[in-house]
């Protein structure tokens, strides 16, 4: 299985990218929210679950309140994503 190979090898799951300062979880949630194809949306959902199961933080110090994974899912009306994030401690 190739998914998450770097994470399984010990990469920091909460590292932020340089351009948007987003974590892998934030990027995965945004991608899931924007996906129109149901089959691709299912792949995106599984990536979010993969990251959460491996300890991805739903909130980090310095997060802008409008840019958290939970805020993104809420703003786009994705109740399933909101519920999943809240189950993993998102506030």
DAPERA-V163159 format. One record per run of one state. SS is the DSSP state (H for helix, E for strand, - for the rest). FROM is the first residue (numbers start at 0). TO is the last residue. Records with the same first field share a line. If there is no record, write none. Layout:
# DAPERA-V163159
SS: FROM-TO, FROM-TO
This chain:
# DAPERA-V163159
-: 0-3, 8-22, 34-36, 53-63, 67-67, 75-77, 87-90
H: 4-7, 23-33, 37-52, 64-66, 68-74, 78-86
